[in-house]
Amino acid sequence: MSHSHTWRRAEIMLLLLSAAMPLSFGVWQALLNNFVIERASFSGADIGLLQSVREIPGFLAFTVIFVLMLVREQRLAFLSLIATGIGVAITGWFPTNAGLLLTTLLMSTGFHYYESLKTSLALQWLPKETSAIWMGRMLAAGSLASLGAYGLVWLTSDTLGWDYRWIYLLGGGITVIVVIAIWLVFPSFAQPHSQHKKIILRKRYWLYYALTFMSGARRQIFVVFAGFLMVEKFDYSVAQIAQLFIINHLLNLFVAPRMGRLIVRFGERAALSIEYIGLALVFTGYALVENGTAAAGLYLVDHLFFSMAIAIKSYFQKIVDDRDIAASAAVSFTINHIAAVVIPVLFGLLWLVSPAAVFWCGTGIALISLLLAQNIPVSPIPGNEVRLGRVGGGGPALTEST
């Protein structure tokens, strides 16, 4: 993986990159609603359009495959993060509909390319036996940086009284500076295997694709509707929602690395089974809850389960052809975002009829995911990708052991 035994290793670089992203994205996220209303006079339709535009690069993440024909993967990850930082840094200077759409598109393209590349590089560089532990540490590093971003927004806006323009510039600028420093300090790490530069969709990866799609659907219900429930039904203030975010990230600092160790010890099937059983109970709770404090508890538990999605990536790392990793990571990011295009609109209409029905659908998604997870073998490898429904080659057909 890396030839050095010092701190200038690929794992450390991935940790630092994982922290660099939220320093700008966290600032963008924390300021967005206030900024678009106060400075750009956004309506509900305007913010809906902006969020849809933000998801387009995620849906088109597969295009990173074609850019890799021109730029090495590690360098493209750096460039993507720099684009994210620049997009955030200039946001405050364009307080118009067109300006915000363009800066958001730049930020989001960098963000989604980087997230796809980060997954690809992690799966290539991290040892299969302990990759879940390192991915847990990467999540924790991101949570720590997110806390720093929220603290930065609080300090500069409430205490120092800075204008939006300078806060955006600071948040985006920090990411750009950190990435340039990483670029200069760390060597160019070799990729163990030459990567395919074309769209890869293999039948034998079908279970990974299905789990990835369902994960995207579950994420949208949490991101779009769980927070909305807190505000609409239980009258949570901006400060209270911010407090929930902070608690979420503090818990993630502690939980995410331990989730990684749990996955390594007990395997992907067990970890995902725990996650999906828990999610089914959480979504059922959302559908039935009548107490604001109980709803906050569900919200916190819901967020913690995100770290267990590491198991989907570590499962894929064990079954994938090493040359397919970059292309498959990009394609899976697109699959994950199919739900982001469809669910907010369809479930938004359902919400008007029955908010509880949205969360009952979430329960159904969790139970389908639980059923899919039971098809993960005890020892997944190429040729032994699933327990039932093996449809392709890629290695000898092995008998599942229990």
Contacts in CASP RR format, 6 or more apart in sequence:
PFRMAT RR
TARGET T0000
AUTHOR 0000-0000-0000
METHOD contacts of the structure
MODEL  1
MSHSHTWRRAEIMLLLLSAAMPLSFGVWQALLNNFVIERASFSGADIGLL
QSVREIPGFLAFTVIFVLMLVREQRLAFLSLIATGIGVAITGWFPTNAGL
LLTTLLMSTGFHYYESLKTSLALQWLPKETSAIWMGRMLAAGSLASLGAY
GLVWLTSDTLGWDYRWIYLLGGGITVIVVIAIWLVFPSFAQPHSQHKKII
LRKRYWLYYALTFMSGARRQIFVVFAGFLMVEKFDYSVAQIAQLFIINHL
LNLFVAPRMGRLIVRFGERAALSIEYIGLALVFTGYALVENGTAAAGLYL
VDHLFFSMAIAIKSYFQKIVDDRDIAASAAVSFTINHIAAVVIPVLFGLL
WLVSPAAVFWCGTGIALISLLLAQNIPVSPIPGNEVRLGRVGGGGPALTE
ST
1 9 0 8 1.000
1 10 0 8 1.000
1 11 0 8 1.000
1 125 0 8 1.000
1 126 0 8 1.000
1 127 0 8 1.000
1 189 0 8 1.000
1 192 0 8 1.000
2 8 0 8 1.000
2 9 0 8 1.000
2 10 0 8 1.000
2 11 0 8 1.000
2 125 0 8 1.000
2 187 0 8 1.000
2 189 0 8 1.000
4 187 0 8 1.000
8 185 0 8 1.000
8 186 0 8 1.000
8 187 0 8 1.000
10 121 0 8 1.000
10 125 0 8 1.000
10 126 0 8 1.000
10 189 0 8 1.000
11 125 0 8 1.000
11 126 0 8 1.000
11 134 0 8 1.000
12 186 0 8 1.000
13 182 0 8 1.000
13 186 0 8 1.000
13 189 0 8 1.000
14 118 0 8 1.000
14 121 0 8 1.000
14 122 0 8 1.000
14 125 0 8 1.000
14 126 0 8 1.000
14 134 0 8 1.000
14 138 0 8 1.000
15 137 0 8 1.000
15 138 0 8 1.000
15 141 0 8 1.000
16 141 0 8 1.000
16 178 0 8 1.000
16 182 0 8 1.000
17 77 0 8 1.000
17 81 0 8 1.000
17 114 0 8 1.000
17 118 0 8 1.000
17 179 0 8 1.000
17 182 0 8 1.000
18 118 0 8 1.000
18 138 0 8 1.000
18 139 0 8 1.000
18 141 0 8 1.000
18 142 0 8 1.000
18 145 0 8 1.000
19 141 0 8 1.000
19 142 0 8 1.000
19 144 0 8 1.000
19 145 0 8 1.000
19 178 0 8 1.000
20 81 0 8 1.000
20 145 0 8 1.000
20 175 0 8 1.000
20 178 0 8 1.000
20 179 0 8 1.000
20 182 0 8 1.000
21 81 0 8 1.000
21 84 0 8 1.000
21 111 0 8 1.000
21 114 0 8 1.000
21 115 0 8 1.000
21 142 0 8 1.000
21 145 0 8 1.000
21 175 0 8 1.000
22 142 0 8 1.000
22 143 0 8 1.000
22 145 0 8 1.000
22 146 0 8 1.000
22 149 0 8 1.000
23 145 0 8 1.000
23 148 0 8 1.000
23 149 0 8 1.000
23 152 0 8 1.000
23 171 0 8 1.000
23 172 0 8 1.000
23 174 0 8 1.000
23 175 0 8 1.000
23 178 0 8 1.000
24 84 0 8 1.000
24 85 0 8 1.000
24 87 0 8 1.000
24 88 0 8 1.000
24 89 0 8 1.000
24 107 0 8 1.000
24 149 0 8 1.000
24 171 0 8 1.000
24 172 0 8 1.000
24 173 0 8 1.000
24 174 0 8 1.000
24 175 0 8 1.000
25 84 0 8 1.000
25 88 0 8 1.000
25 107 0 8 1.000
25 111 0 8 1.000
25 149 0 8 1.000
26 146 0 8 1.000
26 149 0 8 1.000
26 150 0 8 1.000
26 153 0 8 1.000
27 88 0 8 1.000
27 149 0 8 1.000
27 152 0 8 1.000
27 153 0 8 1.000
27 167 0 8 1.000
27 168 0 8 1.000
27 170 0 8 1.000
27 171 0 8 1.000
27 172 0 8 1.000
28 88 0 8 1.000
28 91 0 8 1.000
28 107 0 8 1.000
28 168 0 8 1.000
30 149 0 8 1.000
30 150 0 8 1.000
30 153 0 8 1.000
30 242 0 8 1.000
31 153 0 8 1.000
31 157 0 8 1.000
31 164 0 8 1.000
31 167 0 8 1.000
31 168 0 8 1.000
33 47 0 8 1.000
35 91 0 8 1.000
35 92 0 8 1.000
35 95 0 8 1.000
35 164 0 8 1.000
36 42 0 8 1.000
36 46 0 8 1.000
36 47 0 8 1.000
36 50 0 8 1.000
36 100 0 8 1.000
39 92 0 8 1.000
39 95 0 8 1.000
39 164 0 8 1.000
40 46 0 8 1.000
40 95 0 8 1.000
40 96 0 8 1.000
40 97 0 8 1.000
40 100 0 8 1.000
42 50 0 8 1.000
42 97 0 8 1.000
46 97 0 8 1.000
49 101 0 8 1.000
50 100 0 8 1.000
50 101 0 8 1.000
50 104 0 8 1.000
51 344 0 8 1.000
52 341 0 8 1.000
53 101 0 8 1.000
53 104 0 8 1.000
53 105 0 8 1.000
53 108 0 8 1.000
54 104 0 8 1.000
54 105 0 8 1.000
54 107 0 8 1.000
54 108 0 8 1.000
55 108 0 8 1.000
55 337 0 8 1.000
55 340 0 8 1.000
55 341 0 8 1.000
56 105 0 8 1.000
56 108 0 8 1.000
57 105 0 8 1.000
57 108 0 8 1.000
57 109 0 8 1.000
57 110 0 8 1.000
57 111 0 8 1.000
57 112 0 8 1.000
57 113 0 8 1.000
58 108 0 8 1.000
58 112 0 8 1.000
58 333 0 8 1.000
58 334 0 8 1.000
58 337 0 8 1.000
58 340 0 8 1.000
59 334 0 8 1.000
59 337 0 8 1.000
59 338 0 8 1.000
59 340 0 8 1.000
59 341 0 8 1.000
60 112 0 8 1.000
60 334 0 8 1.000
61 112 0 8 1.000
61 113 0 8 1.000
61 115 0 8 1.000
61 116 0 8 1.000
61 330 0 8 1.000
61 331 0 8 1.000
61 333 0 8 1.000
61 334 0 8 1.000
61 337 0 8 1.000
62 199 0 8 1.000
62 330 0 8 1.000
62 331 0 8 1.000
62 333 0 8 1.000
62 334 0 8 1.000
63 330 0 8 1.000
64 76 0 8 1.000
64 113 0 8 1.000
64 116 0 8 1.000
64 117 0 8 1.000
64 326 0 8 1.000
64 330 0 8 1.000
65 196 0 8 1.000
65 197 0 8 1.000
65 198 0 8 1.000
65 199 0 8 1.000
65 326 0 8 1.000
65 327 0 8 1.000
65 330 0 8 1.000
65 331 0 8 1.000
66 197 0 8 1.000
67 76 0 8 1.000
67 113 0 8 1.000
68 76 0 8 1.000
68 195 0 8 1.000
68 197 0 8 1.000
68 326 0 8 1.000
69 197 0 8 1.000
71 79 0 8 1.000
72 188 0 8 1.000
73 117 0 8 1.000
73 120 0 8 1.000
73 121 0 8 1.000
73 191 0 8 1.000
73 195 0 8 1.000
73 326 0 8 1.000
74 121 0 8 1.000
74 188 0 8 1.000
74 189 0 8 1.000
75 188 0 8 1.000
76 113 0 8 1.000
76 117 0 8 1.000
77 113 0 8 1.000
77 114 0 8 1.000
77 117 0 8 1.000
77 118 0 8 1.000
77 121 0 8 1.000
78 179 0 8 1.000
78 182 0 8 1.000
78 183 0 8 1.000
80 109 0 8 1.000
80 110 0 8 1.000
80 111 0 8 1.000
80 113 0 8 1.000
80 114 0 8 1.000
80 117 0 8 1.000
81 110 0 8 1.000
81 114 0 8 1.000
81 175 0 8 1.000
81 179 0 8 1.000
82 175 0 8 1.000
82 176 0 8 1.000
82 179 0 8 1.000
82 180 0 8 1.000
83 106 0 8 1.000
83 107 0 8 1.000
83 109 0 8 1.000
83 110 0 8 1.000
83 113 0 8 1.000
84 107 0 8 1.000
84 110 0 8 1.000
84 111 0 8 1.000
84 114 0 8 1.000
84 172 0 8 1.000
84 175 0 8 1.000
85 107 0 8 1.000
85 171 0 8 1.000
85 172 0 8 1.000
85 173 0 8 1.000
85 175 0 8 1.000
85 176 0 8 1.000
86 106 0 8 1.000
86 172 0 8 1.000
86 176 0 8 1.000
87 103 0 8 1.000
87 106 0 8 1.000
87 107 0 8 1.000
87 172 0 8 1.000
88 103 0 8 1.000
88 107 0 8 1.000
88 168 0 8 1.000
88 171 0 8 1.000
88 172 0 8 1.000
88 173 0 8 1.000
88 175 0 8 1.000
89 168 0 8 1.000
89 169 0 8 1.000
89 171 0 8 1.000
89 172 0 8 1.000
89 173 0 8 1.000
89 176 0 8 1.000
90 103 0 8 1.000
90 168 0 8 1.000
90 169 0 8 1.000
91 100 0 8 1.000
91 103 0 8 1.000
91 104 0 8 1.000
91 107 0 8 1.000
91 168 0 8 1.000
92 103 0 8 1.000
92 164 0 8 1.000
92 165 0 8 1.000
92 168 0 8 1.000
92 169 0 8 1.000
93 165 0 8 1.000
93 168 0 8 1.000
94 100 0 8 1.000
94 102 0 8 1.000
94 103 0 8 1.000
95 164 0 8 1.000
112 333 0 8 1.000
112 337 0 8 1.000
115 333 0 8 1.000
116 329 0 8 1.000
116 330 0 8 1.000
116 333 0 8 1.000
117 326 0 8 1.000
117 329 0 8 1.000
118 138 0 8 1.000
119 313 0 8 1.000
119 329 0 8 1.000
119 332 0 8 1.000
119 333 0 8 1.000
120 195 0 8 1.000
120 325 0 8 1.000
120 326 0 8 1.000
120 329 0 8 1.000
120 330 0 8 1.000
122 131 0 8 1.000
122 134 0 8 1.000
122 135 0 8 1.000
122 138 0 8 1.000
122 313 0 8 1.000
123 131 0 8 1.000
123 313 0 8 1.000
123 316 0 8 1.000
123 317 0 8 1.000
123 320 0 8 1.000
123 325 0 8 1.000
123 329 0 8 1.000
124 191 0 8 1.000
124 192 0 8 1.000
124 193 0 8 1.000
124 322 0 8 1.000
124 325 0 8 1.000
124 326 0 8 1.000
125 189 0 8 1.000
125 192 0 8 1.000
126 134 0 8 1.000
126 135 0 8 1.000
126 317 0 8 1.000
128 314 0 8 1.000
128 317 0 8 1.000
128 318 0 8 1.000
129 264 0 8 1.000
130 264 0 8 1.000
131 313 0 8 1.000
131 314 0 8 1.000
131 317 0 8 1.000
132 259 0 8 1.000
132 260 0 8 1.000
132 261 0 8 1.000
132 263 0 8 1.000
132 264 0 8 1.000
132 310 0 8 1.000
132 311 0 8 1.000
132 313 0 8 1.000
132 314 0 8 1.000
133 257 0 8 1.000
133 260 0 8 1.000
133 261 0 8 1.000
133 264 0 8 1.000
135 260 0 8 1.000
135 310 0 8 1.000
135 313 0 8 1.000
135 314 0 8 1.000
136 256 0 8 1.000
136 257 0 8 1.000
136 259 0 8 1.000
136 260 0 8 1.000
136 307 0 8 1.000
136 310 0 8 1.000
137 256 0 8 1.000
137 257 0 8 1.000
139 252 0 8 1.000
139 256 0 8 1.000
139 257 0 8 1.000
139 307 0 8 1.000
139 310 0 8 1.000
140 252 0 8 1.000
140 253 0 8 1.000
140 256 0 8 1.000
140 257 0 8 1.000
143 248 0 8 1.000
143 249 0 8 1.000
143 250 0 8 1.000
143 252 0 8 1.000
143 253 0 8 1.000
143 256 0 8 1.000
144 249 0 8 1.000
144 253 0 8 1.000
146 245 0 8 1.000
146 249 0 8 1.000
147 246 0 8 1.000
147 249 0 8 1.000
147 250 0 8 1.000
147 253 0 8 1.000
149 171 0 8 1.000
150 242 0 8 1.000
150 245 0 8 1.000
150 246 0 8 1.000
150 249 0 8 1.000
152 167 0 8 1.000
152 170 0 8 1.000
152 171 0 8 1.000
153 167 0 8 1.000
156 162 0 8 1.000
156 166 0 8 1.000
156 167 0 8 1.000
156 170 0 8 1.000
157 167 0 8 1.000
192 322 0 8 1.000
193 322 0 8 1.000
193 323 0 8 1.000
193 325 0 8 1.000
194 323 0 8 1.000
195 323 0 8 1.000
195 324 0 8 1.000
195 325 0 8 1.000
195 326 0 8 1.000
195 327 0 8 1.000
196 323 0 8 1.000
196 324 0 8 1.000
196 326 0 8 1.000
196 327 0 8 1.000
197 327 0 8 1.000
198 327 0 8 1.000
199 327 0 8 1.000
199 331 0 8 1.000
200 324 0 8 1.000
200 327 0 8 1.000
200 328 0 8 1.000
200 331 0 8 1.000
201 209 0 8 1.000
201 331 0 8 1.000
202 321 0 8 1.000
202 324 0 8 1.000
202 328 0 8 1.000
202 392 0 8 1.000
203 391 0 8 1.000
203 392 0 8 1.000
204 319 0 8 1.000
204 382 0 8 1.000
204 383 0 8 1.000
204 385 0 8 1.000
204 390 0 8 1.000
204 391 0 8 1.000
204 392 0 8 1.000
204 393 0 8 1.000
204 394 0 8 1.000
205 316 0 8 1.000
205 319 0 8 1.000
205 320 0 8 1.000
205 328 0 8 1.000
205 385 0 8 1.000
206 386 0 8 1.000
206 391 0 8 1.000
207 372 0 8 1.000
207 375 0 8 1.000
207 376 0 8 1.000
207 385 0 8 1.000
207 386 0 8 1.000
208 312 0 8 1.000
208 315 0 8 1.000
208 316 0 8 1.000
208 319 0 8 1.000
208 332 0 8 1.000
208 385 0 8 1.000
209 332 0 8 1.000
209 335 0 8 1.000
210 372 0 8 1.000
211 272 0 8 1.000
211 312 0 8 1.000
211 315 0 8 1.000
211 369 0 8 1.000
211 372 0 8 1.000
211 373 0 8 1.000
212 312 0 8 1.000
212 332 0 8 1.000
212 335 0 8 1.000
212 336 0 8 1.000
213 335 0 8 1.000
213 336 0 8 1.000
213 338 0 8 1.000
213 339 0 8 1.000
214 365 0 8 1.000
214 368 0 8 1.000
214 369 0 8 1.000
214 372 0 8 1.000
215 309 0 8 1.000
215 312 0 8 1.000
215 336 0 8 1.000
215 369 0 8 1.000
216 336 0 8 1.000
216 337 0 8 1.000
216 339 0 8 1.000
216 340 0 8 1.000
217 339 0 8 1.000
217 343 0 8 1.000
217 362 0 8 1.000
217 365 0 8 1.000
218 279 0 8 1.000
218 362 0 8 1.000
218 365 0 8 1.000
218 366 0 8 1.000
218 369 0 8 1.000
219 306 0 8 1.000
219 336 0 8 1.000
219 339 0 8 1.000
219 340 0 8 1.000
220 339 0 8 1.000
220 340 0 8 1.000
220 343 0 8 1.000
220 344 0 8 1.000
220 347 0 8 1.000
221 283 0 8 1.000
221 343 0 8 1.000
221 347 0 8 1.000
221 358 0 8 1.000
221 359 0 8 1.000
221 361 0 8 1.000
221 362 0 8 1.000
221 365 0 8 1.000
222 302 0 8 1.000
222 303 0 8 1.000
222 306 0 8 1.000
224 343 0 8 1.000
224 344 0 8 1.000
224 347 0 8 1.000
224 348 0 8 1.000
225 347 0 8 1.000
225 348 0 8 1.000
225 351 0 8 1.000
225 355 0 8 1.000
225 358 0 8 1.000
225 359 0 8 1.000
226 286 0 8 1.000
226 298 0 8 1.000
226 299 0 8 1.000
226 302 0 8 1.000
227 236 0 8 1.000
227 241 0 8 1.000
227 299 0 8 1.000
228 351 0 8 1.000
229 286 0 8 1.000
229 295 0 8 1.000
229 355 0 8 1.000
230 236 0 8 1.000
230 240 0 8 1.000
230 241 0 8 1.000
230 244 0 8 1.000
230 292 0 8 1.000
230 295 0 8 1.000
230 296 0 8 1.000
230 299 0 8 1.000
231 241 0 8 1.000
232 355 0 8 1.000
233 292 0 8 1.000
233 295 0 8 1.000
233 355 0 8 1.000
234 292 0 8 1.000
234 295 0 8 1.000
236 244 0 8 1.000
236 292 0 8 1.000
236 296 0 8 1.000
244 296 0 8 1.000
244 299 0 8 1.000
244 300 0 8 1.000
247 300 0 8 1.000
248 299 0 8 1.000
248 300 0 8 1.000
248 303 0 8 1.000
248 304 0 8 1.000
251 300 0 8 1.000
251 303 0 8 1.000
251 304 0 8 1.000
252 303 0 8 1.000
252 304 0 8 1.000
252 307 0 8 1.000
255 304 0 8 1.000
255 307 0 8 1.000
256 307 0 8 1.000
256 310 0 8 1.000
259 271 0 8 1.000
259 307 0 8 1.000
259 308 0 8 1.000
259 310 0 8 1.000
260 307 0 8 1.000
260 310 0 8 1.000
262 271 0 8 1.000
263 271 0 8 1.000
263 308 0 8 1.000
263 310 0 8 1.000
263 311 0 8 1.000
263 314 0 8 1.000
267 311 0 8 1.000
267 378 0 8 1.000
268 311 0 8 1.000
268 312 0 8 1.000
268 314 0 8 1.000
268 315 0 8 1.000
268 373 0 8 1.000
268 376 0 8 1.000
268 380 0 8 1.000
269 373 0 8 1.000
269 374 0 8 1.000
269 376 0 8 1.000
269 377 0 8 1.000
269 378 0 8 1.000
271 308 0 8 1.000
271 311 0 8 1.000
272 308 0 8 1.000
272 311 0 8 1.000
272 312 0 8 1.000
272 369 0 8 1.000
272 370 0 8 1.000
272 373 0 8 1.000
272 376 0 8 1.000
273 370 0 8 1.000
273 373 0 8 1.000
273 374 0 8 1.000
274 308 0 8 1.000
275 305 0 8 1.000
275 308 0 8 1.000
275 309 0 8 1.000
275 311 0 8 1.000
276 366 0 8 1.000
276 367 0 8 1.000
276 369 0 8 1.000
276 370 0 8 1.000
276 373 0 8 1.000
277 366 0 8 1.000
277 370 0 8 1.000
278 301 0 8 1.000
278 305 0 8 1.000
278 366 0 8 1.000
279 302 0 8 1.000
279 305 0 8 1.000
279 362 0 8 1.000
279 366 0 8 1.000
279 369 0 8 1.000
280 363 0 8 1.000
280 364 0 8 1.000
280 366 0 8 1.000
280 367 0 8 1.000
280 370 0 8 1.000
282 298 0 8 1.000
282 301 0 8 1.000
282 302 0 8 1.000
282 305 0 8 1.000
283 359 0 8 1.000
283 360 0 8 1.000
283 362 0 8 1.000
283 363 0 8 1.000
283 364 0 8 1.000
283 365 0 8 1.000
283 366 0 8 1.000
284 359 0 8 1.000
284 360 0 8 1.000
284 363 0 8 1.000
285 298 0 8 1.000
285 359 0 8 1.000
286 295 0 8 1.000
286 298 0 8 1.000
286 356 0 8 1.000
286 359 0 8 1.000
287 356 0 8 1.000
287 357 0 8 1.000
287 359 0 8 1.000
287 360 0 8 1.000
287 363 0 8 1.000
288 356 0 8 1.000
289 295 0 8 1.000
289 298 0 8 1.000
315 376 0 8 1.000
315 380 0 8 1.000
316 328 0 8 1.000
316 332 0 8 1.000
317 325 0 8 1.000
318 380 0 8 1.000
318 381 0 8 1.000
319 380 0 8 1.000
319 381 0 8 1.000
319 382 0 8 1.000
319 383 0 8 1.000
319 384 0 8 1.000
319 385 0 8 1.000
320 328 0 8 1.000
320 382 0 8 1.000
321 382 0 8 1.000
321 394 0 8 1.000
347 358 0 8 1.000
347 361 0 8 1.000
348 358 0 8 1.000
350 357 0 8 1.000
350 358 0 8 1.000
350 361 0 8 1.000
351 358 0 8 1.000
374 387 0 8 1.000
375 386 0 8 1.000
375 387 0 8 1.000
375 388 0 8 1.000
375 389 0 8 1.000
376 386 0 8 1.000
376 387 0 8 1.000
377 384 0 8 1.000
377 385 0 8 1.000
377 386 0 8 1.000
377 387 0 8 1.000
377 398 0 8 1.000
377 400 0 8 1.000
378 400 0 8 1.000
378 401 0 8 1.000
378 402 0 8 1.000
379 398 0 8 1.000
379 401 0 8 1.000
381 395 0 8 1.000
381 398 0 8 1.000
382 393 0 8 1.000
382 394 0 8 1.000
382 395 0 8 1.000
383 390 0 8 1.000
383 392 0 8 1.000
383 393 0 8 1.000
383 394 0 8 1.000
383 395 0 8 1.000
383 396 0 8 1.000
383 397 0 8 1.000
383 398 0 8 1.000
384 397 0 8 1.000
384 398 0 8 1.000
384 400 0 8 1.000
387 400 0 8 1.000
390 397 0 8 1.000
END
